Amino acid sequence: MKPSAIAAVVVAATLGFAAARWLNTGDTQVRRTPSGQVDMSAPAPRVNGRPDLSGIWEAERTPTTEFVRVLGPGLPDIQPDLNEVTKHVINVFWDMKPDEVPMRPEAVAVADARQKSGRDFPSAYCLPSGLPAATLTTNVKLVQGDGEIVVLHGSGDPPREIYIDGRTLPDKPEPSWMGTSAGRWEDDTLIVETTGFQERAWLDMFAHPRSETMRVTERFHRRDFGHMDLEMTFDDPKYYTRPFGFKTTMTLFPDDHLYEYVCTENQKFKDYVPK
């Protein structure tokens, strides 16, 4: 996909995504330094003996220099807000060499057809962006309870319910944009498995496909108060020859809240549903 096409997609997919800061307030449970700054390296809070993942988190942003290196020097002139996305939202295979990408011919055909059609990423038409974009493009809020973790997305994507009460994934989940999720703890790492995806959801802005049976495995490890490691692995034998994935770091925004985002308030397209 050409840089100009990428820029158009980035604009449509990120416009309006934000988190807003409460004025003159602060979380009274946050550990702070003597100067009043949040102690981001303090120990992670715990609940019922496990790390508490609750909070508003933002995935590590990709430097503009990295986008320029791969997509060309003229890209910042076309799209100045590149710091609003991460490289794996644009291409899940960003860190791989072309001959390392494990795509089957069926996946190549789907991606090529989507790119040649001129279609944009689904969120450009007020459809959910799905995983991994919903987690990586905007701030997300995790709310951890005894039996489940609820994930709220600043992008306006549907919320996710991650059950941590011992249940396993259903044999035949009903296809949905965000999939069906179940999690379990291994020491201090939360492992979440998700499947049952709506196939119209793209895997990234390069239009890589996913099937209903794709299984996404996320590993969340909150290493201290302000930082969480996230590893995402994708397994879809229909379209890919082997599992693949990437790692990123998420940073806590302790005094923020999610800003309301209603996609249709800025919707310009009419009667279009991408395939």
VEXLO-275022 format. One record per atom (N, C-alpha, C): x, y, z. Coordinates in steps of 0.02 Angstrom, whole numbers, padded with zeros to 5 digits, always signed. Layout:
% residues N
XYZ ...
END
This chain:
% residues 275
+00043-00060+00000 +00000+00000+00000 +00045+00062+00000 +00029+00112-00041 +00070+00171-00047 +00063+00215+00015 +00115+00257+00031 +00111+00302+00089 +00051+00347+00088 +00031+00371+00029 -00027+00415+00026 -00091+00379+00048 -00096+00316+00028 -00155+00276+00049 -00154+00263+00123 -00094+00247+00149 -00087+00237+00221 -00108+00299+00259 -00086+00357+00236 -00102+00420+00270 -00177+00431+00272 -00211+00417+00217 -00283+00427+00216 -00317+00382+00266 -00294+00321+00272 -00323+00274+00319 -00309+00297+00390 -00248+00319+00403 -00230+00341+00471 -00274+00399+00493 -00285+00446+00447 -00328+00503+00464 -00397+00480+00483 -00426+00437+00442 -00494+00414+00455 -00498+00373+00518 -00447+00334+00531 -00450+00287+00588 -00435+00321+00654 -00398+00377+00654 -00378+00406+00718 -00412+00472+00735 -00446+00502+00688 -00477+00567+00700 -00526+00563+00758 -00514+00604+00808 -00561+00609+00864 -00545+00563+00922 -00497+00517+00915 -00480+00473+00970 -00439+00512+01021 -00458+00508+01085 -00421+00545+01135 -00441+00523+01204 -00400+00543+01252 -00419+00538+01322 -00414+00608+01350 -00457+00625+01396 -00459+00693+01423 -00440+00693+01496 -00405+00743+01518 -00382+00747+01587 -00430+00789+01628 -00448+00762+01686 -00488+00800+01734 -00447+00859+01758 -00478+00916+01766 -00442+00976+01788 -00438+00978+01864 -00377+00991+01890 -00366+01002+01961 -00388+00944+02004 -00382+00884+01978 -00399+00825+02017 -00344+00773+02010 -00345+00723+02053 -00297+00669+02049 -00324+00609+02085 -00302+00550+02065 -00323+00489+02096 -00291+00485+02165 -00331+00482+02216 -00304+00483+02285 -00269+00418+02303 -00279+00365+02263 -00246+00301+02277 -00179+00295+02243 -00160+00343+02203 -00097+00341+02167 -00040+00359+02213 +00014+00320+02211 +00073+00336+02249 +00111+00392+02214 +00129+00443+02252 +00162+00501+02223 +00228+00516+02258 +00272+00550+02222 +00336+00571+02249 +00325+00632+02294 +00375+00650+02334 +00367+00710+02376 +00349+00773+02338 +00367+00775+02273 +00351+00834+02233 +00280+00831+02204 +00244+00776+02217 +00176+00770+02192 +00169+00733+02126 +00225+00712+02096 +00223+00676+02034 +00204+00602+02046 +00170+00573+01997 +00152+00502+02002 +00216+00460+02001 +00222+00413+02048 +00279+00368+02051 +00265+00309+02005 +00284+00315+01943 +00268+00264+01893 +00306+00199+01904 +00360+00201+01943 +00400+00141+01956 +00381+00107+02022 +00329+00132+02055 +00307+00100+02117 +00280+00030+02103 +00275-00012+02153 +00249-00080+02141 +00178-00078+02113 +00163-00127+02072 +00096-00132+02044 +00045-00148+02099 -00013-00117+02098 -00065-00134+02148 -00089-00205+02137 -00115-00235+02190 -00138-00304+02186 -00208-00309+02215 -00245-00360+02191 -00311-00374+02216 -00319-00450+02217 -00340-00476+02274 -00348-00548+02282 -00283-00585+02265 -00227-00554+02281 -00162-00586+02270 -00135-00581+02200 -00173-00551+02154 -00151-00543+02085 -00140-00470+02068 -00098-00455+02017 -00092-00385+01996 -00159-00358+01973 -00173-00296+01992 -00234-00263+01970 -00218-00225+01906 -00248-00246+01851 -00234-00215+01786 -00277-00154+01772 -00319-00136+01820 -00366-00080+01809 -00328-00015+01795 -00358+00025+01752 -00330+00090+01737 -00336+00106+01663 -00315+00166+01645 -00315+00187+01575 -00244+00180+01548 -00238+00143+01493 -00173+00125+01466 -00167+00147+01393 -00105+00164+01374 -00091+00182+01304 -00031+00141+01280 -00038+00110+01222 +00017+00072+01193 +00073+00118+01170 +00133+00092+01172 +00192+00129+01151 +00185+00155+01080 +00199+00219+01070 +00193+00250+01004 +00257+00240+00963 +00249+00232+00898 +00305+00222+00853 +00334+00289+00832 +00399+00299+00837 +00429+00363+00816 +00416+00377+00742 +00408+00440+00726 +00397+00460+00656 +00455+00437+00612 +00515+00437+00640 +00573+00415+00601 +00566+00344+00577 +00533+00302+00616 +00523+00233+00595 +00473+00228+00538 +00420+00268+00541 +00372+00270+00485 +00406+00295+00422 +00446+00345+00428 +00481+00373+00369 +00529+00322+00340 +00563+00285+00383 +00611+00235+00359 +00577+00183+00315 +00517+00163+00333 +00483+00109+00297 +00438+00135+00241 +00402+00190+00254 +00350+00213+00208 +00371+00273+00165 +00429+00303+00180 +00452+00356+00136 +00456+00424+00170 +00502+00467+00147 +00514+00532+00180 +00457+00582+00173 +00413+00574+00124 +00359+00622+00115 +00299+00611+00159 +00299+00557+00197 +00239+00540+00235 +00220+00591+00288 +00267+00620+00327 +00247+00670+00377 +00213+00731+00347 +00229+00748+00285 +00196+00805+00253 +00123+00789+00237 +00110+00726+00222 +00042+00704+00206 +00001+00693+00269 +00034+00662+00319 +00000+00644+00381 +00043+00664+00441 +00030+00724+00470 +00072+00748+00525 +00058+00715+00592 +00003+00677+00599 -00016+00649+00664 +00002+00575+00670 +00061+00557+00645 +00082+00488+00648 +00093+00463+00718 +00105+00509+00765 +00116+00487+00834 +00053+00462+00868 -00003+00462+00832 -00066+00438+00861 -00077+00363+00850 -00032+00330+00812 -00041+00259+00799 +00025+00223+00812 +00021+00157+00811 +00080+00116+00817 +00091+00077+00752 +00151+00055+00742 +00169+00022+00679 +00129-00042+00668 +00110-00077+00721 +00075-00140+00712 +00001-00130+00695 -00025-00070+00705 -00092-00055+00681 -00090-00049+00605 -00037-00020+00579 -00031-00015+00506 -00016-00082+00475 +00030-00120+00505 +00050-00185+00476 +00072-00230+00533 +00035-00284+00546 +00054-00330+00600 +00121-00363+00586 +00142-00363+00523 +00206-00394+00504 +00262-00341+00497 +00252-00284+00529 +00300-00229+00521 +00372-00249+00534 +00383-00290+00584 +00451-00307+00605 +00481-00365+00565 +00444-00392+00518 +00468-00449+00479 +00494-00428+00410 +00541-00466+00385 +00561-00458+00316 +00508-00488+00271 +00501-00464+00209 +00448-00489+00165 +00447-00565+00157 +00506-00596+00155 +00508-00669+00145 +00494-00707+00210 +00484-00671+00266 +00468-00703+00329 +00393-00702+00344 +00355-00663+00306 +00283-00657+00320 +00247-00722+00303 +00212-00753+00352 +00185-00821+00342 +00115-00821+00311 +00105-00786+00257 +00039-00782+00225 +00029-00839+00176 -00031-00869+00179 -00051-00917+00129 -00076-00879+00067 -00078-00912+00009 -00104-00879-00051 -00174-00850-00042 -00215-00884-00001 -00282-00858+00011 -00281-00790+00045 -00235-00781+00092 -00229-00717+00127 -00203-00662+00081 -00155-00680+00039 -00129-00632-00010 -00185-00608-00056 -00226-00653-00078 -00281-00636-00123 -00330-00589-00091 -00348-00602-00028 -00396-00559+00007 -00366-00489+00017 -00304-00485+00041 -00272-00420+00053 -00265-00381-00011 -00244-00413-00066 -00237-00378-00130 -00304-00351-00154 -00356-00392-00148 -00422-00370-00172 -00446-00309-00132 -00436-00309-00067 -00457-00253-00026 -00418-00190-00044 -00353-00196-00053 -00312-00138-00069 -00330-00109-00138 -00340-00153-00186 -00356-00130-00254 -00426-00099-00258 -00470-00118-00213 -00538-00093-00214 -00543-00020-00191 -00491+00004-00157 -00493+00072-00130 -00528+00077-00063 -00547+00020-00034 -00580+00022+00031 -00531+00046+00085 -00559+00077+00136 -00519+00098+00194 -00529+00049+00251 -00491+00060+00303 -00497+00021+00365 -00569+00028+00391 -00599-00025+00419 -00670-00022+00438 -00690+00037+00481 -00645+00060+00526 -00663+00115+00570 -00675+00180+00532 -00650+00185+00470 -00664+00244+00429 -00737+00250+00413 -00774+00194+00418 -00845+00193+00404 -00886+00181+00467 -00856+00198+00524 -00889+00192+00589 -00905+00119+00608 -00866+00073+00581 -00870+00003+00603 -00812-00009+00651 -00817-00060+00694 -00764-00072+00742 -00698-00088+00708 -00644-00067+00740 -00578-00082+00714 -00554-00152+00736 -00580-00177+00792 -00564-00245+00813 -00493-00251+00841 -00472-00313+00853 -00405-00325+00879 -00356-00334+00821 -00296-00307+00826 -00267-00273+00884 -00277-00197+00886 -00306-00168+00833 -00308-00095+00827 -00345-00061+00885 -00399-00092+00909 -00437-00061+00963 -00395-00053+01026 -00347-00097+01036 -00303-00094+01094 -00245-00046+01083 -00220-00043+01021 -00158-00007+01008 -00167+00065+00983 -00225+00081+00953 -00233+00147+00923 -00249+00201+00974 -00292+00184+01022 -00315+00234+01070 -00301+00210+01141 -00316+00255+01189 -00314+00233+01258 -00370+00182+01271 -00356+00135+01314 -00406+00086+01335 -00410+00087+01411 -00470+00074+01436 -00480+00071+01508 -00496-00001+01528 -00457-00029+01574 -00469-00095+01601 -00500-00088+01670 -00553-00125+01681 -00587-00126+01746 -00588-00198+01770 -00550-00213+01821 -00541-00282+01843 -00586-00298+01903 -00627-00350+01895 -00669-00374+01949 -00649-00443+01970 -00689-00475+02012 -00672-00541+02036 -00675-00594+01982 -00725-00589+01937 -00735-00641+01888 -00724-00620+01816 -00712-00557+01804 -00702-00534+01736 -00665-00468+01735 -00636-00454+01677 -00604-00389+01664 -00641-00359+01604 -00664-00298+01612 -00699-00263+01558 -00650-00214+01526 -00647-00214+01460 -00603-00170+01423 -00646-00120+01385 -00636-00055+01399 -00671-00001+01365 -00622+00035+01319 -00645+00050+01259 -00600+00077+01208 -00615+00150+01193 -00563+00191+01192 -00572+00261+01174 -00592+00270+01101 -00584+00218+01061 -00602+00222+00990 -00676+00215+00978 -00715+00199+01030 -00786+00187+01021 -00801+00115+01002 -00750+00072+00998 -00762+00002+00984 -00804-00029+01040 -00840-00083+01025 -00879-00117+01078 -00834-00139+01135 -00860-00140+01196 -00819-00163+01253 -00805-00237+01248 -00752-00258+01279 -00735-00329+01284 -00747-00353+01356 -00772-00414+01362 -00778-00446+01426 -00730-00506+01427 -00680-00501+01471 -00631-00555+01477 -00647-00592+01542 -00673-00652+01536 -00693-00690+01595 -00631-00723+01627 -00623-00714+01691 -00567-00743+01728 -00593-00785+01786 -00652-00816+01775 -00684-00856+01827 -00676-00931+01816 -00630-00950+01772 -00617-01020+01761 -00649-01049+01699 -00694-01012+01667 -00726-01039+01607 -00678-01040+01548 -00692-01083+01500 -00652-01088+01439 -00693-01061+01381 -00661-01055+01324 -00695-01029+01265 -00747-01079+01240 -00804-01055+01216 -00854-01101+01188 -00828-01133+01124 -00855-01193+01108 -00834-01229+01049 -00851-01191+00985 -00911-01160+00984 -00934-01124+00925 -00960-01055+00945 -00914-01008+00959 -00937-00941+00979 -00971-00905+00921 -01019-00864+00937 -01052-00824+00885 -01003-00771+00860 -00992-00768+00794 -00944-00719+00768 -00963-00647+00787 -00913-00609+00807 -00923-00539+00827 -00861-00499+00810 -00867-00434+00812 -00811-00391+00794 -00754-00398+00843 -00769-00406+00909 -00716-00409+00960 -00700-00480+00982 -00740-00529+00959 -00727-00598+00978 -00751-00614+01048 -00741-00676+01069 -00759-00700+01136 -00695-00716+01173 -00688-00692+01236 -00625-00696+01272 -00631-00732+01338 -00580-00770+01355 -00574-00801+01421 -00501-00795+01443 -00490-00782+01507 -00422-00772+01532 -00406-00817+01591 -00343-00824+01603 -00318-00862+01660 -00252-00832+01683 -00236-00843+01746 -00174-00816+01773 -00119-00869+01773 -00060-00850+01753 +00000-00890+01763 +00049-00846+01802 +00055-00861+01867 +00092-00817+01912 +00062-00746+01907 +00102-00696+01888 +00076-00628+01885 +00060-00606+01813 +00055-00653+01768 +00039-00637+01698 -00032-00661+01682 -00072-00616+01655 -00139-00635+01632 -00136-00656+01559 -00158-00717+01545 -00159-00744+01477 -00231-00745+01453 -00245-00709+01399 -00313-00703+01373 -00315-00734+01303 -00363-00779+01293 -00373-00808+01227 -00440-00784+01199 -00439-00765+01135 -00499-00738+01103 -00508-00770+01035 -00570-00789+01020 -00585-00816+00953 -00657-00798+00937 -00681-00821+00878 -00749-00805+00858 -00756-00736+00828 -00712-00719+00780 -00710-00651+00752 -00755-00644+00691 -00782-00585+00683 -00817-00565+00622 -00763-00557+00567 -00771-00593+00512 -00718-00593+00461 -00713-00527+00423 -00763-00483+00428 -00756-00418+00396 -00707-00373+00431 -00688-00390+00493 -00639-00351+00529 -00569-00364+00501 -00534-00311+00484 -00466-00318+00458 -00417-00327+00515 -00363-00361+00501 -00312-00371+00552 -00270-00308+00561 -00263-00269+00509 -00223-00208+00512 -00242-00164+00452 -00208-00106+00445 -00224-00060+00392 -00197-00082+00324 -00155-00134+00324 -00133-00163+00260 -00184-00214+00235 -00240-00220+00269 -00297-00262+00247 -00285-00336+00254 -00239-00357+00297 -00230-00428+00308 -00292-00458+00340 -00314-00517+00318 -00377-00545+00340 -00370-00587+00403 -00428-00603+00432 -00432-00652+00486 -00494-00695+00472 -00493-00756+00496 -00551-00800+00489 -00588-00802+00556 -00646-00832+00555 -00686-00838+00616 -00649-00880+00668 -00606-00924+00646 -00572-00969+00692 -00503-00943+00715 -00484-00883+00693 -00421-00856+00718 -00423-00853+00795 -00367-00872+00825 -00361-00868+00898 -00307-00817+00914 -00325-00767+00953 -00278-00716+00975 -00262-00729+01049 -00198-00733+01064 -00175-00742+01133 -00139-00680+01156 -00163-00650+01210 -00132-00590+01239 -00102-00608+01306 -00043-00583+01319 -00010-00592+01383 +00002-00523+01415 -00033-00510+01469 -00027-00446+01504 +00015-00456+01567 +00068-00417+01573 +00109-00421+01634 +00123-00349+01658 +00090-00331+01713 +00100-00265+01742 +00163-00268+01786 +00218-00240+01761 +00281-00248+01796 +00292-00197+01851 +00257-00141+01848 +00259-00093+01903 +00196-00050+01898 +00193+00003+01936 +00131+00042+01937 +00114+00072+01869 +00163+00097+01833 +00149+00135+01773 +00161+00100+01707 +00182+00037+01708 +00201+00005+01645 +00176-00068+01642 +00152-00087+01584 +00128-00155+01574 +00154-00181+01507 +00182-00241+01508 +00205-00274+01447 +00147-00312+01416 +00140-00307+01351 +00087-00342+01315 +00118-00380+01256 +00103-00443+01252 +00123-00485+01196 +00061-00512+01163 +00056-00505+01097 -00002-00529+01060 +00021-00580+01008 -00013-00638+01007 +00003-00691+00960 -00061-00709+00921 -00054-00718+00855 -00110-00732+00811 -00100-00801+00779 -00152-00842+00782 -00148-00910+00753 -00210-00921+00711 -00200-00926+00645 -00256-00934+00598 -00233-00978+00540 -00241-01045+00546 -00216-01090+00494 -00250-01080+00426 -00308-01049+00424 -00342-01038+00360 -00303-00990+00316 -00274-00938+00347 -00241-00886+00308 -00165-00882+00318 -00138-00914+00371 -00067-00906+00385 -00035-00974+00401 +00027-00981+00382 +00061-01045+00387 +00086-01060+00458 +00089-01011+00501 +00112-01021+00570 +00088-00963+00612 +00088-00972+00678 +00072-00915+00722 +00124-00859+00716 +00103-00798+00730 +00147-00740+00728 +00123-00689+00779 +00163-00639+00792 +00142-00590+00841 +00193-00536+00852 +00184-00498+00906 +00229-00443+00922 +00223-00427+00996 +00269-00386+01021 +00268-00363+01090 +00267-00287+01091 +00236-00260+01142 +00235-00187+01152 +00231-00172+01226 +00238-00109+01243 +00233-00087+01312 +00175-00038+01317 +00137-00043+01371 +00081+00003+01383 +00098+00045+01444 +00079+00109+01440 +00093+00157+01494 +00028+00180+01525 +00028+00184+01591 -00032+00204+01627 -00042+00280+01625 -00104+00301+01618 -00123+00371+01624 -00166+00377+01687 -00135+00387+01746 -00172+00378+01810 -00225+00431+01824 -00219+00491+01798 -00266+00544+01814 -00314+00560+01756 -00319+00514+01708 -00360+00526+01649 -00425+00487+01651 -00470+00504+01605 -00530+00465+01594 -00542+00460+01519 -00584+00415+01498 -00598+00408+01426 -00643+00464+01402 -00625+00492+01346 -00664+00546+01316 -00717+00514+01271 -00778+00539+01275 -00832+00512+01234 -00818+00524+01160 -00824+00470+01121 -00812+00475+01049 -00871+00442+01013 -00905+00480+00971 -00961+00455+00932 -00943+00462+00858 -00927+00407+00827 -00901+00408+00759 -00950+00441+00710 -01014+00426+00716 -01062+00449+00666 -01071+00525+00667 -01047+00559+00719 -01052+00632+00719 -01007+00662+00665 -00955+00624+00645 -00910+00649+00593 -00911+00605+00531 -00959+00560+00527 -00962+00513+00471 -00978+00550+00406 -00938+00536+00354 -00948+00568+00288 -00970+00518+00235 -00959+00453+00247 -00978+00403+00198 -01051+00383+00208 -01082+00361+00155 -01152+00341+00159 -01161+00271+00129 -01198+00230+00164 -01219+00165+00137 -01160+00124+00112 -01107+00121+00154 -01049+00082+00133 -01030+00035+00189 -01024-00028+00173 -01001-00078+00221 -00945-00117+00188 -00883-00112+00214 -00827-00147+00182 -00834-00222+00189 -00808-00258+00140 -00812-00331+00141 -00748-00359+00171 
END
